[in-house]
Amino acid sequence: MREPQKTQFARHLRRTMTHAEASLWHHLRNRALMGCKFRRQHPIGPYIVDFACIERKLVIELDGSQHLHDRSDAARTRWIETNGYRVLRFWNNDALIQQQVVLAVIFEALDDTFQNTATGHSP
């Protein structure tokens, strides 16, 4: 997909977020979590990720049932991690029903990244 097409598609995804994405976005937007800026439906290489914190190199993906047997998710995750990002994957259902647990995992990942950056270690 060419860059202009990818950008247009990312914009479309932002307008048509799932309920789980919209609910989690409410807690990530406007630097609400640890002062970190998150972007939604953000292009990274050939992929568009659900949420990305560029400064902490953290990607958050929310998966629905269509991802249950999707082998391309593993390749996608490997590519993103190879390019320096940490990837957290959650089921949509967990993002809705166990949102505080999901937010706690994200908080811990952001804190780990901050601690490792401050000490000069990679995550």
Secondary structure, DSSP 8 states (H G I E B T S, - for coil): --HHHHHHHHHHHHHT--HHHHHHHHHHGGGTTTT---EEEEEETTEEEEEEETTTTEEEEEE-GGGTT-THHHHHHHHHHHTT-EEEEEEHHHHHHSHHHHHHHHHHHHHHHHHHHHHT---
